[in-house]
């Protein structure tokens, strides 16, 4: 009889542990972050070899602080070639950011900020793009390693 009670205790303990794991997983679900105050990026620069958080704003006549404000999700220690960085834009409340004084590497006329839950496929479908054009506009984009807040080009031309 003691053995049966011991098995019942183990069964109850196992069920309790499973229940606690289910609750903790439900509480740990990732939820979207609040949208940034930055709404619209009007000009972008495709990062090149040697670009840094110091050289990019200098090359485009921006203050370092303004550059970081309009690129809130950028990691200065991990800028990669082809990464789209905002060099001109507007905040909510009509606070303007200085416009770049020189041309960027590419001319992008429609920019999209990657949101929580987005996928490259969904963006391509939602904006009626072909996968080929999307890839040409975002040549170094890795759809498996894209981050919320990253800017994508949806329409534009490359300059030589």
N, CA, C and O of each residue as an XYZ file, in Angstrom:
640
protein
N       0.811     -1.183      0.000
C       0.000      0.000      0.000
C       0.865      1.261      0.000
O       0.508      2.251     -0.639
N       2.009      1.237      0.715
C       2.906      2.385      0.748
C       3.469      2.650     -0.645
O       3.680      3.804     -1.019
N       3.708      1.605     -1.400
C       4.262      1.757     -2.748
C       3.272      2.494     -3.652
O       3.687      3.329     -4.456
N       1.997      2.209     -3.540
C       0.982      2.878     -4.342
C       0.940      4.368     -4.007
O       0.840      5.202     -4.907
N       1.016      4.707     -2.721
C       1.019      6.115     -2.326
C       2.266      6.824     -2.841
O       2.207      7.995     -3.216
N       3.394      6.115     -2.860
C       4.633      6.690     -3.380
C       4.507      6.999     -4.861
O       4.984      8.038     -5.318
N       3.878      6.119     -5.610
C       3.667      6.349     -7.038
C       2.708      7.511     -7.250
O       2.882      8.302     -8.178
N       1.707      7.617     -6.403
C       0.764      8.724     -6.511
C       1.476     10.044     -6.249
O       1.221     11.031     -6.940
N       2.353     10.072     -5.274
C       3.104     11.290     -4.963
C       3.980     11.686     -6.144
O       4.078     12.867     -6.477
N       4.616     10.709     -6.778
C       5.456     10.998     -7.948
C       4.586     11.500     -9.094
O       4.960     12.445     -9.789
N       3.441     10.884     -9.294
C       2.527     11.316    -10.361
C       2.060     12.747    -10.120
O       2.056     13.562    -11.043
N       1.666     13.057     -8.888
C       1.231     14.413     -8.565
C       2.369     15.418     -8.735
O       2.156     16.520     -9.240
N       3.554     15.045     -8.321
C       4.709     15.936     -8.461
C       5.005     16.188     -9.936
O       5.311     17.314    -10.326
N       4.914     15.146    -10.751
C       5.155     15.282    -12.186
C       4.103     16.190    -12.818
O       4.439     17.068    -13.613
N       2.853     15.988    -12.474
C       1.782     16.840    -12.997
C       1.957     18.291    -12.557
O       1.751     19.210    -13.350
N       2.330     18.498    -11.315
C       2.552     19.847    -10.806
C       3.694     20.523    -11.557
O       3.589     21.689    -11.936
N       4.779     19.794    -11.771
C       5.922     20.335    -12.507
C       5.522     20.685    -13.938
O       5.880     21.751    -14.438
N       4.784     19.798    -14.597
C       4.326     20.065    -15.963
C       3.443     21.308    -16.002
O       3.583     22.142    -16.896
N       2.551     21.432    -15.051
C       1.668     22.591    -14.966
C       2.471     23.877    -14.785
O       2.193     24.878    -15.445
N       3.451     23.858    -13.909
C       4.291     25.041    -13.677
C       5.082     25.416    -14.923
O       5.235     26.600    -15.223
N       5.583     24.429    -15.647
C       6.313     24.708    -16.886
C       5.405     25.341    -17.930
O       5.816     26.268    -18.627
N       4.191     24.855    -18.042
C       3.238     25.429    -18.992
C       2.949     26.880    -18.637
O       2.927     27.741    -19.517
N       2.730     27.155    -17.373
C       2.450     28.528    -16.939
C       3.658     29.425    -17.186
O       3.500     30.541    -17.682
N       4.855     28.963    -16.852
C       6.038     29.811    -17.033
C       6.294     30.071    -18.508
O       6.708     31.174    -18.866
N       6.063     29.095    -19.376
C       6.228     29.316    -20.816
C       5.213     30.318    -21.333
O       5.546     31.152    -22.175
N       3.996     30.254    -20.850
C       2.964     31.195    -21.280
C       3.321     32.613    -20.860
O       3.062     33.560    -21.603
N       3.910     32.773    -19.681
C       4.270     34.102    -19.193
C       5.503     34.652    -19.887
O       5.713     35.865    -19.877
N       6.323     33.805    -20.487
C       7.571     34.241    -21.104
C       7.435     34.513    -22.594
O       8.435     34.793    -23.254
N       6.250     34.441    -23.132
C       6.086     34.670    -24.567
C       6.553     36.080    -24.909
O       6.323     37.029    -24.159
N       7.206     36.191    -26.045
C       7.696     37.491    -26.494
C       6.522     38.284    -27.048
O       5.722     37.772    -27.832
N       6.434     39.516    -26.636
C       5.394     40.380    -27.175
C       6.064     41.537    -27.894
O       7.196     41.895    -27.567
N       5.386     42.126    -28.867
C       5.996     43.218    -29.612
C       6.348     44.376    -28.696
O       5.665     44.645    -27.708
N       7.429     45.053    -29.047
C       7.824     46.222    -28.273
C       7.006     47.418    -28.737
O       6.396     47.398    -29.806
N       7.005     48.435    -27.931
C       6.318     49.658    -28.311
C       6.972     50.206    -29.575
O       8.195     50.138    -29.707
N       6.195     50.745    -30.502
C       6.805     51.305    -31.696
C       7.682     52.497    -31.339
O       7.363     53.263    -30.429
N       8.775     52.648    -32.052
C       9.690     53.753    -31.805
C       9.027     55.058    -32.220
O       8.104     55.065    -33.034
N       9.499     56.146    -31.661
C       8.972     57.455    -32.019
C       9.280     57.775    -33.473
O       8.552     58.548    -34.097
N      10.344     57.199    -34.027
C      10.748     57.442    -35.401
C       9.772     56.787    -36.354
O       9.528     55.584    -36.264
N       9.216     57.557    -37.257
C       8.204     57.019    -38.155
C       8.678     56.833    -39.580
O       8.367     55.817    -40.201
N       9.411     57.772    -40.106
C       9.673     57.750    -41.536
C      11.129     58.045    -41.848
O      11.655     59.097    -41.482
N      11.766     57.121    -42.521
C      13.129     57.324    -43.001
C      13.022     57.710    -44.467
O      12.473     56.948    -45.264
N      13.536     58.878    -44.841
C      13.378     59.367    -46.208
C      14.594     59.141    -47.090
O      14.486     59.248    -48.312
N      15.745     58.832    -46.512
C      16.936     58.533    -47.309
C      17.802     57.542    -46.549
O      18.019     57.682    -45.345
N      18.294     56.539    -47.269
C      19.124     55.517    -46.645
C      20.483     55.439    -47.319
O      20.686     55.943    -48.423
N      21.398     54.798    -46.628
C      22.746     54.539    -47.133
C      23.027     53.059    -46.934
O      22.827     52.530    -45.840
N      23.486     52.391    -47.975
C      23.905     50.993    -47.849
C      25.328     50.968    -47.320
O      26.241     51.467    -47.978
N      25.527     50.397    -46.150
C      26.849     50.388    -45.512
C      27.890     49.748    -46.423
O      27.621     48.767    -47.116
N      29.080     50.329    -46.403
C      30.200     49.849    -47.207
C      31.317     49.387    -46.284
O      31.279     49.628    -45.077
N      32.303     48.728    -46.856
C      33.459     48.280    -46.082
C      34.090     49.493    -45.394
O      34.353     50.510    -46.036
N      34.326     49.381    -44.104
C      34.971     50.445    -43.343
C      34.016     51.449    -42.719
O      34.448     52.293    -41.935
N      32.727     51.381    -43.045
C      31.763     52.309    -42.446
C      31.636     52.053    -40.949
O      31.618     50.907    -40.501
N      31.548     53.135    -40.188
C      31.368     53.047    -38.737
C      30.311     54.062    -38.313
O      29.846     54.861    -39.127
N      29.942     54.028    -37.058
C      28.979     54.994    -36.520
C      29.574     56.395    -36.442
O      28.857     57.361    -36.180
N      30.857     56.509    -36.664
C      31.511     57.820    -36.702
C      31.619     58.325    -38.132
O      31.306     59.483    -38.408
N      32.062     57.459    -39.049
C      32.303     57.903    -40.427
C      31.023     58.163    -41.209
O      30.975     59.096    -42.011
N      29.994     57.367    -40.996
C      28.758     57.541    -41.770
C      28.138     58.914    -41.514
O      27.866     59.633    -42.475
N      27.899     59.312    -40.253
C      27.320     60.646    -40.057
C      28.235     61.763    -40.567
O      27.748     62.773    -41.075
N      29.550     61.595    -40.437
C      30.478     62.605    -40.955
C      30.333     62.741    -42.467
O      30.299     63.855    -42.990
N      30.247     61.616    -43.169
C      30.151     61.631    -44.630
C      28.858     62.256    -45.133
O      28.810     62.752    -46.259
N      27.821     62.238    -44.322
C      26.533     62.756    -44.760
C      26.117     64.025    -44.024
O      24.959     64.434    -44.103
N      27.045     64.646    -43.313
C      26.769     65.918    -42.658
C      25.775     65.830    -41.513
O      25.022     66.772    -41.266
N      25.771     64.713    -40.822
C      24.883     64.526    -39.676
C      25.677     64.573    -38.384
O      26.863     64.246    -38.366
N      25.033     64.975    -37.317
C      25.637     64.837    -36.003
C      25.547     63.381    -35.580
O      24.607     62.680    -35.955
N      26.512     62.926    -34.806
C      26.522     61.530    -34.354
C      25.259     61.202    -33.565
O      24.703     60.114    -33.714
N      24.802     62.127    -32.730
C      23.610     61.886    -31.917
C      22.362     61.743    -32.791
O      21.534     60.863    -32.554
N      22.229     62.606    -33.798
C      21.083     62.517    -34.714
C      21.091     61.203    -35.473
O      20.049     60.574    -35.658
N      22.287     60.789    -35.915
C      22.414     59.528    -36.651
C      21.949     58.352    -35.797
O      21.223     57.480    -36.275
N      22.365     58.331    -34.541
C      21.964     57.235    -33.654
C      20.473     57.296    -33.324
O      19.840     56.256    -33.144
N      19.905     58.500    -33.244
C      18.474     58.635    -32.965
C      17.620     58.080    -34.101
O      16.579     57.472    -33.852
N      18.052     58.286    -35.350
C      17.248     57.810    -36.479
C      17.575     56.366    -36.852
O      17.000     55.821    -37.794
N      18.488     55.753    -36.124
C      18.817     54.333    -36.284
C      18.807     53.670    -34.910
O      19.836     53.171    -34.455
N      17.643     53.663    -34.243
C      17.592     53.247    -32.841
C      17.950     51.785    -32.583
O      18.374     51.451    -31.477
N      17.793     50.921    -33.558
C      18.059     49.497    -33.340
C      19.381     49.042    -33.935
O      19.644     47.843    -34.028
N      20.207     49.991    -34.337
C      21.485     49.654    -34.944
C      22.519     49.326    -33.866
O      22.562     49.961    -32.812
N      23.340     48.333    -34.150
C      24.438     47.962    -33.260
C      25.731     48.463    -33.897
O      26.182     47.913    -34.902
N      26.328     49.503    -33.319
C      27.542     50.092    -33.892
C      28.707     49.110    -33.958
O      29.630     49.305    -34.749
N      28.680     48.076    -33.157
C      29.750     47.079    -33.178
C      29.527     46.009    -34.237
O      30.372     45.134    -34.424
N      28.389     46.073    -34.935
C      28.071     45.008    -35.879
C      27.441     45.557    -37.155
O      26.434     45.022    -37.620
N      28.017     46.617    -37.732
C      27.536     47.141    -39.007
C      28.085     46.226    -40.095
O      29.276     45.915    -40.110
N      27.209     45.795    -41.007
C      27.668     44.897    -42.063
C      27.458     45.536    -43.431
O      26.565     46.364    -43.609
N      28.282     45.147    -44.384
C      28.219     45.674    -45.740
C      26.828     45.411    -46.305
O      26.324     44.289    -46.252
N      26.216     46.461    -46.846
C      24.887     46.352    -47.432
C      23.758     46.655    -46.471
O      22.604     46.740    -46.892
N      24.057     46.821    -45.185
C      23.016     47.132    -44.201
C      22.452     48.511    -44.521
O      23.206     49.467    -44.703
N      21.134     48.614    -44.589
C      20.499     49.902    -44.841
C      20.464     50.707    -43.549
O      19.937     50.256    -42.532
N      21.032     51.905    -43.607
C      21.043     52.801    -42.453
C      20.351     54.096    -42.844
O      20.573     54.627    -43.932
N      19.525     54.591    -41.965
C      18.791     55.816    -42.228
C      19.735     57.010    -42.078
O      20.469     57.116    -41.095
N      19.703     57.910    -43.072
C      20.529     59.114    -42.976
C      19.685     60.386    -43.038
O      20.213     61.491    -42.910
N      18.380     60.232    -43.233
C      17.471     61.364    -43.209
C      16.077     60.843    -42.884
O      15.643     59.832    -43.436
N      15.379     61.531    -41.990
C      14.049     61.058    -41.627
C      13.311     62.035    -40.746
O      13.813     63.112    -40.427
N      12.100     61.643    -40.352
C      11.258     62.478    -39.504
C      10.744     61.674    -38.324
O      10.437     60.489    -38.452
N      10.653     62.330    -37.173
C      10.077     61.745    -35.973
C       8.604     62.121    -35.894
O       8.160     63.046    -36.574
N       7.844     61.405    -35.065
C       6.470     61.824    -34.794
C       6.540     63.180    -34.108
O       7.525     63.486    -33.435
N       5.529     63.972    -34.268
C       5.539     65.300    -33.662
C       6.300     66.294    -34.515
O       6.620     67.387    -34.046
N       6.596     65.944    -35.748
C       7.253     66.771    -36.761
C       8.630     67.288    -36.369
O       9.031     68.360    -36.822
N       9.356     66.561    -35.548
C      10.746     66.914    -35.274
C      11.575     66.415    -36.441
O      11.568     65.219    -36.732
N      12.275     67.289    -37.104
C      13.023     66.900    -38.296
C      14.449     66.524    -37.966
O      15.043     67.018    -37.007
N      14.971     65.656    -38.766
C      16.370     65.258    -38.708
C      17.043     65.897    -39.912
O      16.436     65.959    -40.981
N      18.270     66.371    -39.777
C      18.931     67.006    -40.910
C      18.988     66.080    -42.119
O      19.181     64.871    -41.989
N      18.817     66.669    -43.289
C      18.893     65.908    -44.530
C      20.353     65.740    -44.918
O      21.171     66.630    -44.686
N      20.670     64.619    -45.499
C      22.039     64.343    -45.924
C      22.460     65.348    -46.980
O      21.636     65.809    -47.769
N      23.742     65.688    -46.998
C      24.243     66.682    -47.935
C      24.849     66.065    -49.188
O      25.136     66.788    -50.141
N      25.052     64.768    -49.215
C      25.586     64.104    -50.406
C      24.689     62.934    -50.765
O      23.853     62.510    -49.967
N      24.870     62.412    -51.977
C      24.064     61.276    -52.407
C      24.505     60.013    -51.699
O      25.683     59.830    -51.392
N      23.539     59.146    -51.445
C      23.872     57.866    -50.835
C      24.246     56.880    -51.928
O      24.115     57.171    -53.117
N      24.711     55.716    -51.511
C      25.125     54.685    -52.451
C      23.960     54.274    -53.334
O      24.149     54.011    -54.522
N      22.763     54.213    -52.775
C      21.594     53.838    -53.561
C      20.487     54.844    -53.339
O      20.451     55.548    -52.330
N      19.601     54.896    -54.286
C      18.446     55.773    -54.177
C      17.235     54.896    -53.916
O      16.789     54.161    -54.797
N      16.715     54.975    -52.727
C      15.587     54.141    -52.338
C      14.385     55.047    -52.126
O      14.401     55.898    -51.236
N      13.345     54.876    -52.930
C      12.193     55.767    -52.846
C      11.097     55.266    -51.910
O      10.188     56.020    -51.563
N      11.174     54.006    -51.500
C      10.198     53.487    -50.538
C      10.925     52.600    -49.539
O      11.556     51.610    -49.911
N      10.827     52.969    -48.266
C      11.550     52.270    -47.202
C      10.537     51.660    -46.250
O       9.487     52.244    -45.981
N      10.859     50.496    -45.752
C       9.986     49.813    -44.801
C      10.809     49.399    -43.593
O      11.902     48.852    -43.736
N      10.282     49.661    -42.399
C      10.949     49.243    -41.170
C      10.398     47.887    -40.753
O       9.197     47.741    -40.523
N      11.278     46.899    -40.657
C      10.896     45.534    -40.305
C      10.249     45.526    -38.929
O      10.809     46.067    -37.975
N       9.075     44.918    -38.821
C       8.296     44.889    -37.585
C       8.283     43.488    -36.979
O       8.575     42.504    -37.659
N       7.947     43.411    -35.715
C       7.805     42.130    -35.033
C       6.783     41.280    -35.783
O       5.693     41.761    -36.094
N       7.116     40.038    -36.076
C       6.212     39.120    -36.765
C       6.328     39.141    -38.275
O       5.755     38.281    -38.943
N       7.065     40.114    -38.841
C       7.248     40.174    -40.292
C       8.125     39.035    -40.783
O       8.949     38.499    -40.043
N       7.934     38.681    -42.030
C       8.838     37.779    -42.741
C       9.105     38.408    -44.098
O       8.318     39.230    -44.568
N      10.202     38.032    -44.727
C      10.493     38.554    -46.061
C       9.374     38.179    -47.025
O       8.957     39.005    -47.837
N       8.886     36.951    -46.947
C       7.812     36.497    -47.848
C       6.566     37.353    -47.698
O       5.955     37.748    -48.691
N       6.188     37.640    -46.461
C       4.989     38.447    -46.224
C       5.172     39.858    -46.770
O       4.245     40.420    -47.354
N       6.354     40.432    -46.587
C       6.618     41.782    -47.095
C       6.549     41.781    -48.618
O       5.943     42.673    -49.211
N       7.162     40.790    -49.252
C       7.131     40.674    -50.715
C       5.683     40.588    -51.197
O       5.309     41.263    -52.156
N       4.874     39.770    -50.541
C       3.461     39.625    -50.931
C       2.656     40.883    -50.643
O       1.870     41.317    -51.486
N       2.839     41.481    -49.457
C       2.060     42.665    -49.074
C       2.325     43.864    -49.970
O       1.433     44.683    -50.191
N       3.549     43.975    -50.490
C       3.900     45.117    -51.328
C       3.951     44.752    -52.810
O       4.435     45.534    -53.629
N       3.453     43.562    -53.154
C       3.362     43.094    -54.543
C       4.703     43.196    -55.270
O       4.776     43.700    -56.390
N       5.754     42.716    -54.623
C       7.091     42.711    -55.218
C       7.417     41.317    -55.727
O       6.830     40.327    -55.289
N       8.352     41.254    -56.651
C       8.880     39.938    -57.005
C      10.050     39.670    -56.071
O      10.700     40.602    -55.598
N      10.312     38.419    -55.810
C      11.438     38.057    -54.942
C      12.746     38.555    -55.543
O      13.654     38.949    -54.810
N      12.849     38.542    -56.863
C      14.072     38.983    -57.542
C      14.321     40.474    -57.318
O      15.438     40.875    -56.991
N      13.296     41.286    -57.492
C      13.448     42.735    -57.284
C      13.752     43.031    -55.822
O      14.615     43.855    -55.520
N      13.046     42.362    -54.912
C      13.289     42.549    -53.482
C      14.750     42.238    -53.151
O      15.385     42.968    -52.390
N      15.275     41.164    -53.719
C      16.677     40.781    -53.482
C      17.640     41.798    -54.071
O      18.666     42.104    -53.464
N      17.321     42.327    -55.252
C      18.187     43.336    -55.874
C      18.210     44.623    -55.055
O      19.250     45.271    -54.939
N      17.068     44.989    -54.493
C      16.990     46.207    -53.683
C      17.644     46.045    -52.314
O      18.040     47.029    -51.690
N      17.757     44.810    -51.854
C      18.334     44.502    -50.541
C      19.369     43.393    -50.712
O      19.175     42.286    -50.212
N      20.479     43.683    -51.422
C      21.406     42.631    -51.854
C      22.083     41.848    -50.737
O      22.416     40.680    -50.937
N      22.293     42.434    -49.593
C      22.989     41.722    -48.517
C      22.062     41.318    -47.383
O      22.516     41.004    -46.283
N      20.780     41.326    -47.650
C      19.802     40.960    -46.631
C      19.758     39.447    -46.468
O      19.664     38.707    -47.447
N      19.828     39.005    -45.234
C      19.668     37.588    -44.917
C      18.327     37.454    -44.202
O      18.203     37.820    -43.034
N      17.339     36.936    -44.894
C      15.982     36.853    -44.331
C      15.901     35.956    -43.109
O      14.923     36.021    -42.364
N      16.908     35.119    -42.886
C      16.925     34.277    -41.688
C      17.501     35.011    -40.483
O      17.360     34.551    -39.350
N      18.152     36.155    -40.724
C      18.790     36.908    -39.636
C      18.432     38.386    -39.732
O      19.313     39.245    -39.724
N      17.158     38.674    -39.823
C      16.711     40.056    -39.905
C      16.147     40.467    -38.546
O      15.593     39.639    -37.823
N      16.288     41.732    -38.208
C      15.922     42.204    -36.881
C      14.838     43.269    -36.940
O      14.760     44.034    -37.901
N      14.011     43.314    -35.920
C      13.008     44.364    -35.788
C      13.733     45.703    -35.813
O      14.740     45.888    -35.130
N      13.216     46.626    -36.601
C      13.824     47.950    -36.713
C      14.771     48.082    -37.882
O      15.205     49.192    -38.192
N      15.105     46.992    -38.540
C      15.985     47.044    -39.706
C      15.193     47.621    -40.878
O      14.017     47.304    -41.053
N      15.842     48.469    -41.679
C      15.168     49.104    -42.802
C      15.379     48.299    -44.071
O      16.477     47.818    -44.347
N      14.308     48.163    -44.836
C      14.352     47.452    -46.105
C      13.949     48.416    -47.205
O      13.090     49.275    -47.007
N      14.568     48.270    -48.356
C      14.202     49.075    -49.510
C      13.148     48.310    -50.303
O      13.324     47.128    -50.599
N      12.057     48.984    -50.645
C      10.978     48.345    -51.394
C      10.859     48.866    -52.817
O      10.219     48.238    -53.659
N      11.477     50.017    -53.089
C      11.419     50.591    -54.428
C      12.566     51.581    -54.566
O      12.808     52.374    -53.657
N      13.268     51.547    -55.676
C      14.350     52.496    -55.873
C      15.297     52.075    -56.962
O      15.065     51.103    -57.681
N      16.379     52.832    -57.070
C      17.403     52.573    -58.076
C      18.765     52.646    -57.421
O      18.963     53.350    -56.431
N      19.699     51.908    -57.988
C      21.071     51.966    -57.507
C      21.837     52.985    -58.330
O      21.637     53.094    -59.539
N      22.710     53.727    -57.677
C      23.582     54.658    -58.381
C      24.961     54.041    -58.458
O      25.356     53.262    -57.590
N      25.683     54.392    -59.491
C      27.021     53.799    -59.639
C      28.112     54.707    -59.157
O      29.287     54.347    -59.218
